[in-house]
Amino acid sequence: MSQVFNSNSQKPIASNINFVFDLASGRFVYLDDWLKSLVPEILKPNTEQLLNVVHEDDRDIAIQAYQKVLNGEAVGSVKFRIVTNGQELWIGIMPFLELNKDQPVLFGNIMDITAEVENFSSISRYANKKNSVLHMLAHDLRGPLGIANSMVSVLEKDISQPRSLEKTKAISTIIQEAIDLIGDLINREFLETIGAALVKKRIDIVKKLAEYIEECKRSAHIADRNFVLISSSTMVQIELDEAKFMQIVNNLISNALKFTHANATLSISIKDHNDRVEMVFSDDGIGIPADLLPNIFDPFTVSKRTGVHGEPTTGLGLSIVKEVITWHNGTIVCESQEGEGTTFTISFPKDLEQAARNN
């Protein structure tokens, strides 16, 4: 006799259970009316047909959770997309297993979380767009301001009138304050985002990086760089903290902008391997001197340099990038040749169970 389902009343014992699935027959023995109207396909007679309701890109999530529950493992809330009534919905399932000789069942609660997910995605897109625009804008402003400051310094040497000299020094001070303000804004934004706990979710990094590159290209007429994105697959999904991942991208691209001249090429390539995803960030800029290369990931590194247009650096960026990548159990390696360019290779491991199913 099941402890969660009353066969006489055909209802679950607890009020917070809105589905009961009989493992022996592969059928639902109870569904509340809300679920029946939300997902008519849920009445299909077997698990294979049920799986067809799940979005094809998320089926491995549902399969993995199902197998874990059958093995007696707790999975918490499982989130994935379904396609029903001609529309795509996000659902959250909290499943539990009751093993019973007569009637082994899965039971739990299903929620429509579409609005929640779309709201979070909208906020994330806004934040990522804001960060990329902020970094592009910072580069576009710091370069001209740095040149203007240098020109003021040259003018000061040719000015003999005290009042004129005083005015040029005032202009120089204002420009430097603007440059410092931009740098402070970027550093604060980066450090505040990095300081938050990891919130990992499955993201399509090809899509995210393509959106980022488009933002870069919109600024290319000012920054005067060529941006290239190459991927071995049209879609590459992996579990990452999206906000921190985009901060890593922002930092590496900002570094490339600092150390490349006009008409340089900045490229990102993505390679989808069985056990990992690899991303390569390359530029054909001034490169890193061999004596500085071993220390570039150290906090407040002695390897820090000003950019080709005088852009300042705190020496913190790459150390934080490496730390965040390590939090994701990933690795980052830098190769560079002075005068030829720099390449950063990042590798993030895949879920090994997922990778095995995909083979």
C-alpha positions as CSV (number, residue, x, y, z in Angstrom):
1,M,0.0,0.0,0.0
2,S,1.4,3.4,-1.0
3,Q,2.0,5.9,1.8
4,V,1.5,8.9,-0.6
5,F,-1.5,7.8,-2.7
6,N,-4.9,6.7,-1.5
7,S,-6.2,4.2,-4.1
8,N,-9.7,4.4,-2.8
9,S,-10.0,8.2,-3.1
10,Q,-7.6,8.3,-6.1
11,K,-5.9,11.3,-4.4
12,P,-2.5,11.8,-2.7
13,I,-2.3,11.8,1.1
14,A,-0.5,15.2,1.2
15,S,-2.0,18.4,-0.2
16,N,1.3,19.6,-1.7
17,I,1.6,16.6,-4.1
18,N,0.3,17.4,-7.6
19,F,1.5,14.3,-9.4
20,V,2.0,10.6,-8.7
21,F,3.7,8.4,-11.3
22,D,3.4,4.6,-11.1
23,L,6.8,3.2,-12.1
24,A,5.5,-0.3,-12.8
25,S,2.9,0.8,-15.4
26,G,4.7,3.9,-16.6
27,R,1.5,6.0,-16.1
28,F,0.4,8.8,-13.9
29,V,-2.1,7.6,-11.3
30,Y,-2.8,11.1,-10.1
31,L,-2.6,14.5,-11.8
32,D,-4.2,17.7,-10.5
33,D,-6.4,19.6,-12.9
34,W,-3.9,22.5,-13.3
35,L,-1.3,20.1,-14.7
36,K,-3.8,18.4,-17.1
37,S,-4.7,21.8,-18.6
38,L,-1.1,23.1,-18.6
39,V,0.4,20.0,-20.3
40,P,-2.2,17.8,-22.1
41,E,0.6,15.6,-23.4
42,I,1.4,14.6,-19.8
43,L,-1.4,12.0,-20.1
44,K,0.7,10.1,-22.7
45,P,0.9,6.4,-21.7
46,N,4.7,5.9,-21.3
47,T,7.9,7.7,-20.3
48,E,9.3,7.7,-23.8
49,Q,6.4,9.7,-25.1
50,L,6.6,11.9,-22.0
51,L,10.2,12.6,-22.8
52,N,9.1,14.0,-26.2
53,V,7.4,16.8,-24.4
54,V,10.7,18.0,-23.0
55,H,12.7,20.5,-25.1
56,E,15.3,18.5,-27.0
57,D,18.1,20.6,-25.6
58,D,17.1,19.8,-22.1
59,R,16.2,16.1,-22.3
60,D,19.5,15.0,-20.8
61,I,18.7,17.1,-17.7
62,A,15.4,15.3,-17.3
63,I,17.0,11.9,-18.0
64,Q,19.8,12.5,-15.5
65,A,17.4,13.7,-12.8
66,Y,15.1,10.7,-13.4
67,Q,18.0,8.2,-13.1
68,K,19.3,9.8,-9.9
69,V,15.9,9.7,-8.3
70,L,15.5,6.0,-9.2
71,N,18.9,5.4,-7.6
72,G,17.7,7.0,-4.4
73,E,19.6,10.3,-4.8
74,A,18.2,13.7,-3.8
75,V,18.1,16.0,-6.8
76,G,16.2,19.1,-5.3
77,S,14.4,21.2,-7.8
78,V,14.9,20.2,-11.5
79,K,14.4,22.9,-14.1
80,F,13.9,22.4,-17.8
81,R,11.8,23.5,-20.8
82,I,8.8,21.7,-22.2
83,V,7.0,22.3,-25.5
84,T,3.2,22.1,-25.1
85,N,0.2,23.7,-26.7
86,G,2.5,25.1,-29.3
87,Q,4.5,27.1,-26.8
88,E,7.7,26.7,-24.8
89,L,7.4,26.7,-21.0
90,W,9.9,26.4,-18.1
91,I,8.9,24.0,-15.3
92,G,10.4,23.2,-12.0
93,I,9.9,19.7,-10.6
94,M,10.6,18.5,-7.0
95,P,10.6,14.7,-7.4
96,F,10.7,12.0,-4.7
97,L,10.7,8.2,-4.8
98,E,8.6,5.8,-2.8
99,L,9.7,2.2,-3.1
100,N,6.9,-0.2,-2.4
101,K,6.7,-3.8,-3.4
102,D,3.1,-3.4,-4.6
103,Q,3.3,0.1,-6.1
104,P,6.7,1.9,-6.5
105,V,5.9,5.5,-7.4
106,L,7.5,8.9,-8.1
107,F,5.6,11.8,-6.6
108,G,6.1,15.5,-6.0
109,N,5.3,19.0,-7.1
110,I,5.5,20.6,-10.6
111,M,5.5,24.4,-11.0
112,D,5.3,26.7,-14.0
113,I,8.4,28.9,-13.6
114,T,8.4,30.5,-17.0
115,A,7.8,34.0,-15.8
116,E,10.6,33.6,-13.2
117,V,13.1,32.3,-15.7
118,E,12.2,34.9,-18.3
119,N,12.5,37.7,-15.8
120,F,16.0,36.4,-14.7
121,S,17.1,36.1,-18.3
122,S,16.0,39.6,-19.1
123,I,17.9,41.0,-16.1
124,S,21.0,38.9,-17.1
125,R,20.8,40.1,-20.7
126,Y,20.5,43.7,-19.5
127,A,23.4,43.3,-17.0
128,N,25.7,41.7,-19.6
129,K,24.8,44.3,-22.3
130,K,25.5,47.0,-19.8
131,N,28.8,45.5,-18.8
132,S,30.0,45.1,-22.4
133,V,28.9,48.6,-23.3
134,L,30.6,49.9,-20.2
135,H,33.9,48.3,-21.1
136,M,33.7,49.4,-24.7
137,L,32.8,52.9,-23.7
138,A,35.6,53.0,-21.2
139,H,38.1,52.1,-23.9
140,D,36.7,54.5,-26.4
141,L,36.9,57.3,-23.8
142,R,40.2,56.5,-22.1
143,G,42.2,56.4,-25.4
144,P,41.2,59.9,-26.6
145,L,41.4,61.4,-23.1
146,G,44.9,59.9,-22.7
147,I,46.0,61.5,-26.0
148,A,44.5,64.8,-25.0
149,N,46.3,64.7,-21.7
150,S,49.6,64.0,-23.4
151,M,49.1,67.0,-25.8
152,V,48.4,69.3,-22.9
153,S,51.7,68.1,-21.3
154,V,53.5,69.1,-24.5
155,L,51.8,72.5,-24.6
156,E,52.9,73.2,-21.0
157,K,56.5,73.1,-22.1
158,D,55.9,75.7,-24.7
159,I,53.9,78.1,-22.5
160,S,55.8,80.9,-20.7
161,Q,52.8,83.0,-19.5
162,P,51.9,81.9,-15.9
163,R,48.2,82.4,-16.4
164,S,48.1,80.3,-19.6
165,L,50.3,77.7,-17.8
166,E,47.8,77.6,-14.9
167,K,44.9,77.0,-17.3
168,T,46.6,74.1,-19.1
169,K,47.4,72.5,-15.8
170,A,43.8,72.8,-14.8
171,I,42.7,71.1,-18.1
172,S,45.3,68.4,-17.5
173,T,43.9,67.8,-14.0
174,I,40.3,67.6,-15.2
175,I,41.3,65.1,-17.9
176,Q,43.2,62.9,-15.5
177,E,40.3,62.9,-13.0
178,A,38.0,61.7,-15.9
179,I,40.5,58.9,-16.7
180,D,40.7,57.9,-13.1
181,L,36.9,58.0,-12.7
182,I,36.5,55.6,-15.7
183,G,39.1,53.2,-14.3
184,D,37.5,53.3,-10.8
185,L,34.1,52.6,-12.3
186,I,35.3,49.6,-14.2
187,N,37.2,48.1,-11.3
188,R,34.2,48.5,-8.9
189,E,31.9,46.9,-11.4
190,F,34.2,44.0,-11.9
191,L,35.0,43.4,-8.2
192,E,31.3,43.7,-7.1
193,T,30.2,41.1,-9.6
194,I,33.1,38.7,-8.8
195,G,32.3,39.0,-5.0
196,A,28.9,37.4,-5.4
197,A,28.5,33.6,-4.9
198,L,28.5,31.3,-7.9
199,V,25.0,30.8,-9.5
200,K,25.6,28.2,-12.2
201,K,23.1,27.4,-14.9
202,R,23.2,26.0,-18.4
203,I,24.0,28.6,-21.0
204,D,24.8,28.5,-24.7
205,I,28.2,30.2,-24.8
206,V,28.1,30.5,-28.6
207,K,25.0,32.6,-28.4
208,K,26.3,34.7,-25.5
209,L,29.6,35.4,-27.2
210,A,27.9,36.2,-30.5
211,E,25.8,38.8,-28.7
212,Y,28.9,40.2,-27.1
213,I,30.8,40.4,-30.3
214,E,27.9,42.3,-31.9
215,E,28.2,44.9,-29.1
216,C,31.9,45.1,-29.9
217,K,31.3,45.6,-33.6
218,R,28.9,48.4,-32.9
219,S,31.8,50.2,-31.2
220,A,34.3,49.1,-33.8
221,H,34.0,52.4,-35.8
222,I,35.5,54.1,-32.7
223,A,37.7,51.4,-31.3
224,D,38.8,50.5,-34.9
225,R,39.3,46.8,-34.2
226,N,38.2,43.7,-36.1
227,F,36.2,41.2,-34.1
228,V,36.0,37.5,-35.1
229,L,34.0,34.6,-33.5
230,I,34.6,31.0,-34.6
231,S,32.9,27.9,-33.2
232,S,33.1,24.2,-33.9
233,S,29.3,23.9,-33.2
234,T,26.4,26.3,-33.7
235,M,25.4,25.6,-30.0
236,V,27.7,24.8,-27.1
237,Q,25.9,24.5,-23.7
238,I,27.7,24.3,-20.4
239,E,26.9,24.9,-16.7
240,L,28.5,28.3,-15.8
241,D,27.8,31.4,-13.7
242,E,26.7,33.7,-16.5
243,A,27.5,37.0,-14.9
244,K,31.0,35.9,-13.9
245,F,31.6,34.3,-17.3
246,M,30.7,37.5,-19.0
247,Q,33.0,39.5,-16.7
248,I,35.9,37.1,-17.7
249,V,35.1,37.8,-21.3
250,N,34.9,41.6,-20.7
251,N,38.3,41.5,-18.9
252,L,40.1,39.6,-21.6
253,I,38.7,41.7,-24.4
254,S,39.4,44.9,-22.5
255,N,43.0,43.7,-22.1
256,A,43.2,43.0,-25.8
257,L,41.9,46.5,-26.6
258,K,44.6,48.0,-24.3
259,F,47.5,46.3,-26.0
260,T,46.5,46.4,-29.7
261,H,46.7,49.2,-32.2
262,A,44.1,50.4,-34.8
263,N,43.0,47.7,-37.3
264,A,44.1,44.9,-35.1
265,T,42.1,41.6,-35.0
266,L,40.6,40.2,-31.8
267,S,39.3,36.7,-32.1
268,I,37.4,34.2,-30.0
269,S,37.2,30.5,-31.0
270,I,35.1,27.8,-29.3
271,K,35.9,24.1,-29.4
272,D,33.4,21.6,-28.1
273,H,35.2,18.5,-26.9
274,N,33.7,15.3,-25.3
275,D,34.8,16.2,-21.8
276,R,35.4,20.0,-21.9
277,V,34.7,23.2,-23.7
278,E,37.7,25.2,-24.8
279,M,37.8,28.9,-25.6
280,V,40.7,30.7,-27.2
281,F,41.0,34.5,-27.0
282,S,43.6,35.9,-29.4
283,D,44.9,39.2,-30.6
284,D,47.7,40.4,-32.9
285,G,48.8,43.2,-30.6
286,I,52.1,44.2,-28.9
287,G,52.4,40.9,-26.9
288,I,53.8,40.4,-23.5
289,P,57.6,40.5,-22.8
290,A,59.0,37.0,-21.9
291,D,60.2,38.2,-18.5
292,L,56.7,39.4,-17.5
293,L,54.7,36.4,-18.8
294,P,55.3,34.1,-15.7
295,N,53.6,36.6,-13.3
296,I,50.6,37.9,-15.2
297,F,48.1,36.0,-13.1
298,D,49.6,37.2,-9.7
299,P,47.5,39.7,-7.7
300,F,48.9,43.2,-8.1
301,T,51.4,41.7,-10.5
302,V,54.7,43.3,-11.3
303,S,53.7,42.5,-14.9
304,K,51.1,45.2,-15.1
305,R,51.6,47.8,-17.9
306,T,49.9,50.8,-19.2
307,G,48.1,50.3,-22.6
308,V,49.3,51.5,-25.9
309,H,47.3,54.7,-25.4
310,G,48.3,55.1,-21.8
311,E,45.3,53.2,-20.3
312,P,46.0,52.4,-16.7
313,T,45.7,49.0,-15.0
314,T,45.5,47.8,-11.3
315,G,47.2,44.5,-11.9
316,L,44.2,42.7,-10.4
317,G,42.2,41.7,-13.5
318,L,43.9,38.6,-14.7
319,S,44.3,37.2,-11.1
320,I,40.6,37.5,-10.5
321,V,39.9,36.0,-13.9
322,K,42.0,33.0,-13.1
323,E,40.4,32.6,-9.6
324,V,36.8,32.6,-11.1
325,I,37.8,30.1,-13.7
326,T,39.2,27.9,-11.0
327,W,35.9,28.2,-9.1
328,H,34.4,26.6,-12.2
329,N,37.1,23.8,-12.0
330,G,38.5,25.3,-15.2
331,T,42.0,26.3,-16.4
332,I,43.5,29.3,-18.2
333,V,46.9,29.4,-20.0
334,C,48.5,32.4,-21.7
335,E,50.9,32.3,-24.6
336,S,52.5,35.4,-26.0
337,Q,55.2,36.6,-28.3
338,E,56.4,40.2,-28.0
339,G,55.4,42.1,-31.1
340,E,53.2,39.3,-32.4
341,G,50.2,39.0,-30.1
342,T,48.7,37.2,-27.1
343,T,46.5,34.1,-26.7
344,F,44.5,33.1,-23.6
345,T,43.2,29.5,-23.7
346,I,40.4,28.7,-21.2
347,S,39.1,25.2,-20.6
348,F,35.9,24.4,-18.7
349,P,35.0,20.7,-17.8
350,K,31.7,19.3,-18.8
351,D,29.4,17.2,-16.7
352,L,31.0,13.7,-17.2
353,E,27.6,11.9,-17.0
354,Q,26.2,14.2,-19.6
355,A,29.2,13.8,-21.9
356,A,28.9,10.0,-21.7
357,R,25.3,10.1,-22.7
358,N,26.1,12.4,-25.7
359,N,28.7,9.9,-27.1
